[in-house]
């Protein structure tokens, strides 16, 4: 079985900055070398799916939907004739303008060359979901989504959908699209890639603030910023005035391994959920913070008590309670670190990608067999 997974690095400004900072090194890379370099950044889900699926007998590969990577794909696919490819697309665009024609054509050619049995598209990669109709006769088309629904995305364009959010799963099932809960997790390989430094920060957050999807999160973190030395890395900072405490506490963009290092270097990591989660604690940050062995302070949610044992993180109910918990656990280091250690042990045992991909392996093989009515190996 062959799987091609489409992904990107969020926020896009982060990966573009990293590419610019390493332009000289990247210029001499071929497609595979650049892909390995991007994977080494550990952004989003890195190769956590494909690496462990390969260990289960799959041929599985990442495809990063980013223009610098696409240029390497063009070099590999067309070689000296890539100029002709560009001219053809330019000519067609003059006859009938079409947004991202060249990008979609390159992806189509790569898919046809790779010939996957399963195409897995993760969340927001900027491609309209009806684009995948052209491949449904040959491959199982799967989406993995746990974010607000992107523009030009429809559940009806997929054979099945993976999500970590019960609200989404219920909606997709009611609309007759098979949907499965695919838990977030942590890849133990990352631990050897992190520096074992002393704690540098008291309270940190990495992610988005200020958007309509994070109203409660923004309100709570603003309160913390006004009453503690909490700092954050992430996006949307430009919407806040320079005099705003949230703008002043912003420390830049961070993703992947850099973000995980921040978590590792933090005494307390703040977490809250987007409105799309409907009050459920399901975001990836929970698993990342616990996985690196740091102390997680997250908003209370009913599903947390059902999913996790007690005493592997702390919860808060409102801004005041959050502040009180921060003050308490900063003063009680031994208790805090004991909880963090228990959290890491639980995640590595129960939510590691090696075991999570065994579930995905079964789901994908079963649904492929149901769709195409043929045996698989």
One Martini backbone bead per residue (centre of mass of N, CA, C, O) as a GRO file, in nm:
protein
  377
    1UNK     BB    1   0.097   0.036   0.021
    2UNK     BB    2   0.025   0.379  -0.078
    3UNK     BB    3   0.124   0.703   0.062
    4UNK     BB    4   0.011   1.050   0.036
    5UNK     BB    5   0.106   1.342   0.221
    6UNK     BB    6  -0.048   1.650   0.282
    7UNK     BB    7   0.130   1.953   0.373
    8UNK     BB    8   0.227   2.200   0.620
    9UNK     BB    9   0.357   2.503   0.763
   10UNK     BB   10   0.277   2.642   1.073
   11UNK     BB   11   0.331   2.919   0.995
   12UNK     BB   12   0.427   3.029   0.688
   13UNK     BB   13   0.632   3.244   0.785
   14UNK     BB   14   0.823   3.043   0.916
   15UNK     BB   15   0.923   2.874   0.670
   16UNK     BB   16   1.017   3.119   0.501
   17UNK     BB   17   1.230   3.212   0.703
   18UNK     BB   18   1.399   2.951   0.711
   19UNK     BB   19   1.468   2.951   0.411
   20UNK     BB   20   1.609   3.225   0.404
   21UNK     BB   21   1.828   3.152   0.627
   22UNK     BB   22   1.897   2.875   0.423
   23UNK     BB   23   1.950   2.934   0.114
   24UNK     BB   24   2.231   2.821   0.046
   25UNK     BB   25   2.177   2.526   0.129
   26UNK     BB   26   1.910   2.478  -0.041
   27UNK     BB   27   2.013   2.531  -0.336
   28UNK     BB   28   2.171   2.231  -0.333
   29UNK     BB   29   1.911   2.083  -0.315
   30UNK     BB   30   1.702   1.839  -0.341
   31UNK     BB   31   1.401   1.725  -0.283
   32UNK     BB   32   1.471   1.516  -0.060
   33UNK     BB   33   1.652   1.703   0.109
   34UNK     BB   34   1.436   1.917   0.167
   35UNK     BB   35   1.235   1.734   0.303
   36UNK     BB   36   1.420   1.649   0.536
   37UNK     BB   37   1.460   1.937   0.643
   38UNK     BB   38   1.165   1.998   0.707
   39UNK     BB   39   1.119   1.759   0.899
   40UNK     BB   40   1.344   1.853   1.109
   41UNK     BB   41   1.161   2.091   1.224
   42UNK     BB   42   0.877   1.969   1.335
   43UNK     BB   43   0.625   2.053   1.197
   44UNK     BB   44   0.352   1.973   1.320
   45UNK     BB   45   0.359   1.629   1.201
   46UNK     BB   46   0.564   1.584   1.019
   47UNK     BB   47   0.656   1.222   1.010
   48UNK     BB   48   0.460   1.065   1.211
   49UNK     BB   49   0.301   0.900   1.003
   50UNK     BB   50   0.497   0.788   0.780
   51UNK     BB   51   0.710   0.650   0.953
   52UNK     BB   52   0.511   0.441   1.097
   53UNK     BB   53   0.386   0.324   0.839
   54UNK     BB   54   0.646   0.203   0.726
   55UNK     BB   55   0.671   0.003   0.975
   56UNK     BB   56   0.380  -0.129   0.852
   57UNK     BB   57   0.441  -0.151   0.515
   58UNK     BB   58   0.452   0.119   0.392
   59UNK     BB   59   0.439   0.355   0.138
   60UNK     BB   60   0.555   0.678   0.258
   61UNK     BB   61   0.484   1.035   0.193
   62UNK     BB   62   0.571   1.364   0.180
   63UNK     BB   63   0.391   1.679   0.096
   64UNK     BB   64   0.485   2.014   0.054
   65UNK     BB   65   0.283   2.308   0.042
   66UNK     BB   66   0.539   2.485  -0.107
   67UNK     BB   67   0.704   2.668  -0.327
   68UNK     BB   68   1.000   2.583  -0.271
   69UNK     BB   69   0.934   2.279  -0.296
   70UNK     BB   70   0.801   2.281  -0.579
   71UNK     BB   71   1.062   2.354  -0.728
   72UNK     BB   72   1.195   2.078  -0.669
   73UNK     BB   73   0.980   1.911  -0.811
   74UNK     BB   74   1.020   2.031  -1.090
   75UNK     BB   75   1.312   1.943  -1.127
   76UNK     BB   76   1.248   1.635  -1.109
   77UNK     BB   77   1.019   1.604  -1.328
   78UNK     BB   78   1.150   1.806  -1.581
   79UNK     BB   79   1.403   1.952  -1.573
   80UNK     BB   80   1.491   2.103  -1.868
   81UNK     BB   81   1.157   2.128  -1.924
   82UNK     BB   82   1.040   2.345  -1.718
   83UNK     BB   83   0.999   2.587  -1.908
   84UNK     BB   84   0.772   2.459  -2.073
   85UNK     BB   85   0.575   2.428  -1.838
   86UNK     BB   86   0.545   2.731  -1.779
   87UNK     BB   87   0.453   2.822  -2.062
   88UNK     BB   88   0.195   2.655  -2.071
   89UNK     BB   89   0.059   2.785  -1.823
   90UNK     BB   90   0.070   3.078  -1.923
   91UNK     BB   91  -0.100   3.031  -2.177
   92UNK     BB   92  -0.357   2.922  -2.033
   93UNK     BB   93  -0.398   3.180  -1.855
   94UNK     BB   94  -0.464   3.368  -2.098
   95UNK     BB   95  -0.716   3.208  -2.188
   96UNK     BB   96  -0.766   3.085  -1.870
   97UNK     BB   97  -0.785   3.186  -1.579
   98UNK     BB   98  -0.605   3.016  -1.297
   99UNK     BB   99  -0.560   2.945  -0.985
  100UNK     BB  100  -0.276   2.765  -0.940
  101UNK     BB  101  -0.214   2.590  -1.192
  102UNK     BB  102   0.083   2.502  -1.159
  103UNK     BB  103   0.054   2.364  -0.885
  104UNK     BB  104  -0.167   2.154  -0.964
  105UNK     BB  105  -0.005   2.022  -1.196
  106UNK     BB  106   0.232   1.922  -1.030
  107UNK     BB  107   0.072   1.748  -0.835
  108UNK     BB  108  -0.056   1.566  -1.045
  109UNK     BB  109   0.212   1.451  -1.158
  110UNK     BB  110   0.311   1.334  -0.890
  111UNK     BB  111   0.079   1.143  -0.835
  112UNK     BB  112   0.100   0.978  -1.100
  113UNK     BB  113   0.392   0.885  -1.033
  114UNK     BB  114   0.333   0.757  -0.742
  115UNK     BB  115   0.064   0.599  -0.710
  116UNK     BB  116  -0.157   0.608  -0.486
  117UNK     BB  117  -0.391   0.463  -0.260
  118UNK     BB  118  -0.341   0.711  -0.059
  119UNK     BB  119  -0.481   1.034   0.026
  120UNK     BB  120  -0.350   1.270   0.264
  121UNK     BB  121  -0.516   1.557   0.407
  122UNK     BB  122  -0.403   1.830   0.607
  123UNK     BB  123  -0.601   2.055   0.631
  124UNK     BB  124  -0.448   2.364   0.561
  125UNK     BB  125  -0.323   2.393   0.206
  126UNK     BB  126  -0.489   2.568  -0.025
  127UNK     BB  127  -0.684   2.340  -0.147
  128UNK     BB  128  -0.942   2.257  -0.304
  129UNK     BB  129  -1.133   1.974  -0.245
  130UNK     BB  130  -1.230   1.919  -0.550
  131UNK     BB  131  -0.952   1.836  -0.669
  132UNK     BB  132  -0.967   1.522  -0.569
  133UNK     BB  133  -1.162   1.395  -0.780
  134UNK     BB  134  -0.935   1.304  -0.994
  135UNK     BB  135  -0.851   1.047  -0.772
  136UNK     BB  136  -1.098   0.857  -0.676
  137UNK     BB  137  -1.064   0.605  -0.878
  138UNK     BB  138  -0.762   0.520  -0.731
  139UNK     BB  139  -0.817   0.658  -0.444
  140UNK     BB  140  -0.807   0.725  -0.112
  141UNK     BB  141  -0.975   1.004   0.033
  142UNK     BB  142  -0.821   1.194   0.300
  143UNK     BB  143  -0.900   1.369   0.598
  144UNK     BB  144  -0.736   1.593   0.839
  145UNK     BB  145  -0.939   1.752   1.099
  146UNK     BB  146  -0.926   2.039   1.373
  147UNK     BB  147  -1.016   2.294   1.235
  148UNK     BB  148  -1.131   2.534   1.092
  149UNK     BB  149  -1.295   2.553   0.813
  150UNK     BB  150  -1.200   2.591   0.514
  151UNK     BB  151  -1.190   2.730   0.231
  152UNK     BB  152  -1.305   2.522  -0.004
  153UNK     BB  153  -1.443   2.302   0.198
  154UNK     BB  154  -1.563   1.953   0.182
  155UNK     BB  155  -1.676   1.655   0.305
  156UNK     BB  156  -1.778   1.533   0.018
  157UNK     BB  157  -1.464   1.503  -0.100
  158UNK     BB  158  -1.453   1.245   0.091
  159UNK     BB  159  -1.424   0.918   0.209
  160UNK     BB  160  -1.270   1.020   0.472
  161UNK     BB  161  -1.242   1.127   0.828
  162UNK     BB  162  -1.009   1.278   1.042
  163UNK     BB  163  -1.042   1.339   1.403
  164UNK     BB  164  -1.029   1.502   1.740
  165UNK     BB  165  -1.339   1.591   1.705
  166UNK     BB  166  -1.657   1.518   1.796
  167UNK     BB  167  -1.820   1.729   1.643
  168UNK     BB  168  -1.716   1.649   1.367
  169UNK     BB  169  -1.781   1.350   1.361
  170UNK     BB  170  -2.086   1.383   1.388
  171UNK     BB  171  -2.134   1.555   1.137
  172UNK     BB  172  -2.016   1.362   0.923
  173UNK     BB  173  -2.197   1.120   0.988
  174UNK     BB  174  -2.470   1.267   0.933
  175UNK     BB  175  -2.337   1.312   0.623
  176UNK     BB  176  -2.216   1.028   0.525
  177UNK     BB  177  -1.914   1.043   0.645
  178UNK     BB  178  -1.666   0.877   0.736
  179UNK     BB  179  -1.557   0.888   1.087
  180UNK     BB  180  -1.257   0.938   1.293
  181UNK     BB  181  -1.081   0.912   1.574
  182UNK     BB  182  -0.768   1.106   1.590
  183UNK     BB  183  -0.534   1.123   1.794
  184UNK     BB  184  -0.319   1.281   1.946
  185UNK     BB  185   0.048   1.314   1.991
  186UNK     BB  186   0.380   1.159   2.043
  187UNK     BB  187   0.728   1.169   1.951
  188UNK     BB  188   1.009   1.029   2.094
  189UNK     BB  189   1.236   1.127   1.899
  190UNK     BB  190   1.240   1.432   1.990
  191UNK     BB  191   1.397   1.417   2.262
  192UNK     BB  192   1.688   1.394   2.122
  193UNK     BB  193   1.649   1.705   1.990
  194UNK     BB  194   1.665   1.824   2.271
  195UNK     BB  195   1.752   2.042   2.506
  196UNK     BB  196   1.894   2.020   2.848
  197UNK     BB  197   1.787   2.274   3.002
  198UNK     BB  198   1.718   2.523   3.184
  199UNK     BB  199   1.486   2.707   3.301
  200UNK     BB  200   1.358   3.027   3.153
  201UNK     BB  201   1.044   3.013   3.208
  202UNK     BB  202   0.748   3.046   3.359
  203UNK     BB  203   0.525   3.153   3.132
  204UNK     BB  204   0.373   3.001   2.839
  205UNK     BB  205   0.289   3.059   2.482
  206UNK     BB  206   0.182   2.882   2.173
  207UNK     BB  207   0.007   3.081   1.932
  208UNK     BB  208  -0.309   3.205   1.889
  209UNK     BB  209  -0.438   3.545   1.889
  210UNK     BB  210  -0.735   3.754   1.835
  211UNK     BB  211  -0.943   3.564   1.733
  212UNK     BB  212  -1.264   3.440   1.694
  213UNK     BB  213  -1.148   3.140   1.777
  214UNK     BB  214  -0.994   3.298   2.058
  215UNK     BB  215  -1.146   3.454   2.286
  216UNK     BB  216  -1.090   3.316   2.565
  217UNK     BB  217  -0.787   3.293   2.538
  218UNK     BB  218  -0.723   3.596   2.514
  219UNK     BB  219  -0.850   3.689   2.778
  220UNK     BB  220  -0.674   3.516   2.966
  221UNK     BB  221  -0.388   3.603   2.872
  222UNK     BB  222  -0.419   3.898   2.932
  223UNK     BB  223  -0.446   3.862   3.238
  224UNK     BB  224  -0.168   3.735   3.275
  225UNK     BB  225   0.003   3.968   3.150
  226UNK     BB  226  -0.100   4.176   3.381
  227UNK     BB  227   0.005   3.958   3.638
  228UNK     BB  228   0.261   3.858   3.479
  229UNK     BB  229   0.550   3.716   3.287
  230UNK     BB  230   0.409   3.630   3.045
  231UNK     BB  231   0.474   3.463   2.731
  232UNK     BB  232   0.468   3.476   2.356
  233UNK     BB  233   0.420   3.275   2.062
  234UNK     BB  234   0.312   3.387   1.728
  235UNK     BB  235   0.010   3.497   1.586
  236UNK     BB  236  -0.150   3.821   1.532
  237UNK     BB  237   0.013   4.060   1.667
  238UNK     BB  238  -0.059   4.298   1.459
  239UNK     BB  239  -0.353   4.363   1.588
  240UNK     BB  240  -0.192   4.490   1.810
  241UNK     BB  241  -0.097   4.735   1.976
  242UNK     BB  242   0.198   4.850   2.103
  243UNK     BB  243   0.051   4.903   2.396
  244UNK     BB  244  -0.017   4.621   2.418
  245UNK     BB  245   0.051   4.359   2.621
  246UNK     BB  246   0.053   4.139   2.396
  247UNK     BB  247   0.265   4.276   2.218
  248UNK     BB  248   0.491   4.298   2.442
  249UNK     BB  249   0.489   3.964   2.492
  250UNK     BB  250   0.597   3.917   2.222
  251UNK     BB  251   0.858   3.676   2.064
  252UNK     BB  252   0.741   3.548   1.806
  253UNK     BB  253   0.806   3.287   1.610
  254UNK     BB  254   0.690   2.936   1.641
  255UNK     BB  255   0.798   2.598   1.559
  256UNK     BB  256   0.833   2.296   1.631
  257UNK     BB  257   1.130   2.259   1.780
  258UNK     BB  258   1.123   2.545   1.899
  259UNK     BB  259   0.859   2.508   2.052
  260UNK     BB  260   0.945   2.258   2.221
  261UNK     BB  261   1.176   2.408   2.364
  262UNK     BB  262   1.001   2.607   2.512
  263UNK     BB  263   0.850   2.400   2.674
  264UNK     BB  264   1.102   2.275   2.807
  265UNK     BB  265   1.185   2.580   2.931
  266UNK     BB  266   0.919   2.558   3.104
  267UNK     BB  267   0.736   2.561   3.390
  268UNK     BB  268   0.476   2.684   3.237
  269UNK     BB  269   0.198   2.583   3.026
  270UNK     BB  270  -0.037   2.734   2.845
  271UNK     BB  271  -0.391   2.635   2.789
  272UNK     BB  272  -0.631   2.662   2.517
  273UNK     BB  273  -0.930   2.672   2.331
  274UNK     BB  274  -1.108   2.663   2.068
  275UNK     BB  275  -1.432   2.712   1.971
  276UNK     BB  276  -1.446   2.447   1.791
  277UNK     BB  277  -1.426   2.244   2.049
  278UNK     BB  278  -1.664   2.287   2.252
  279UNK     BB  279  -1.493   2.257   2.539
  280UNK     BB  280  -1.268   2.068   2.439
  281UNK     BB  281  -0.971   1.877   2.511
  282UNK     BB  282  -0.774   1.835   2.189
  283UNK     BB  283  -0.514   1.963   2.151
  284UNK     BB  284  -0.180   1.928   2.070
  285UNK     BB  285  -0.046   2.076   2.311
  286UNK     BB  286  -0.093   1.869   2.530
  287UNK     BB  287   0.105   1.649   2.406
  288UNK     BB  288   0.361   1.821   2.382
  289UNK     BB  289   0.406   1.909   2.673
  290UNK     BB  290   0.399   1.630   2.803
  291UNK     BB  291   0.615   1.495   2.619
  292UNK     BB  292   0.861   1.690   2.718
  293UNK     BB  293   0.804   1.734   3.048
  294UNK     BB  294   0.594   1.953   3.113
  295UNK     BB  295   0.387   2.187   3.257
  296UNK     BB  296   0.030   2.176   3.253
  297UNK     BB  297  -0.209   2.449   3.192
  298UNK     BB  298  -0.558   2.389   3.163
  299UNK     BB  299  -0.861   2.396   3.070
  300UNK     BB  300  -1.145   2.287   3.174
  301UNK     BB  301  -1.277   1.955   3.081
  302UNK     BB  302  -1.474   1.686   3.062
  303UNK     BB  303  -1.282   1.492   2.888
  304UNK     BB  304  -1.028   1.483   3.069
  305UNK     BB  305  -1.138   1.289   3.294
  306UNK     BB  306  -1.189   1.051   3.082
  307UNK     BB  307  -0.884   1.040   2.952
  308UNK     BB  308  -0.732   1.129   3.216
  309UNK     BB  309  -0.553   1.126   3.475
  310UNK     BB  310  -0.463   1.227   3.760
  311UNK     BB  311  -0.181   1.420   3.803
  312UNK     BB  312  -0.061   1.537   3.491
  313UNK     BB  313  -0.217   1.807   3.545
  314UNK     BB  314  -0.362   2.132   3.529
  315UNK     BB  315  -0.655   2.326   3.608
  316UNK     BB  316  -0.892   2.576   3.491
  317UNK     BB  317  -1.185   2.805   3.495
  318UNK     BB  318  -1.038   3.091   3.513
  319UNK     BB  319  -0.842   3.359   3.539
  320UNK     BB  320  -0.804   3.352   3.847
  321UNK     BB  321  -0.737   3.050   3.869
  322UNK     BB  322  -0.492   3.059   3.686
  323UNK     BB  323  -0.323   3.250   3.855
  324UNK     BB  324  -0.320   3.081   4.114
  325UNK     BB  325  -0.179   2.833   3.986
  326UNK     BB  326   0.078   2.971   3.906
  327UNK     BB  327   0.169   3.068   4.185
  328UNK     BB  328   0.177   2.790   4.315
  329UNK     BB  329   0.371   2.627   4.107
  330UNK     BB  330   0.614   2.820   4.133
  331UNK     BB  331   0.651   2.753   4.451
  332UNK     BB  332   0.607   2.423   4.374
  333UNK     BB  333   0.835   2.246   4.223
  334UNK     BB  334   0.820   1.946   4.302
  335UNK     BB  335   0.522   1.907   4.232
  336UNK     BB  336   0.536   2.001   3.940
  337UNK     BB  337   0.752   1.790   3.836
  338UNK     BB  338   0.593   1.537   3.910
  339UNK     BB  339   0.358   1.589   3.721
  340UNK     BB  340   0.520   1.611   3.457
  341UNK     BB  341   0.636   1.324   3.465
  342UNK     BB  342   0.362   1.175   3.461
  343UNK     BB  343   0.269   1.293   3.190
  344UNK     BB  344   0.492   1.176   3.012
  345UNK     BB  345   0.449   0.876   3.072
  346UNK     BB  346   0.158   0.862   2.966
  347UNK     BB  347   0.202   0.954   2.672
  348UNK     BB  348   0.423   0.749   2.585
  349UNK     BB  349   0.229   0.501   2.637
  350UNK     BB  350  -0.073   0.612   2.502
  351UNK     BB  351   0.038   0.859   2.270
  352UNK     BB  352   0.193   0.718   2.048
  353UNK     BB  353   0.257   0.691   1.708
  354UNK     BB  354   0.300   0.393   1.684
  355UNK     BB  355   0.005   0.319   1.787
  356UNK     BB  356  -0.174   0.517   1.625
  357UNK     BB  357  -0.091   0.391   1.340
  358UNK     BB  358  -0.232   0.121   1.380
  359UNK     BB  359  -0.516   0.238   1.357
  360UNK     BB  360  -0.481   0.371   1.077
  361UNK     BB  361  -0.408   0.122   0.922
  362UNK     BB  362  -0.682  -0.018   0.960
  363UNK     BB  363  -0.868   0.202   0.846
  364UNK     BB  364  -0.744   0.227   0.561
  365UNK     BB  365  -0.767  -0.068   0.470
  366UNK     BB  366  -1.072  -0.106   0.508
  367UNK     BB  367  -1.166   0.135   0.321
  368UNK     BB  368  -1.025   0.044   0.067
  369UNK     BB  369  -1.168  -0.229   0.041
  370UNK     BB  370  -1.459  -0.115   0.031
  371UNK     BB  371  -1.421   0.063  -0.224
  372UNK     BB  372  -1.257  -0.164  -0.424
  373UNK     BB  373  -1.308  -0.471  -0.374
  374UNK     BB  374  -1.008  -0.558  -0.263
  375UNK     BB  375  -0.726  -0.692  -0.201
  376UNK     BB  376  -0.456  -0.652   0.037
  377UNK     BB  377  -0.089  -0.579   0.140
   0.00000   0.00000   0.00000
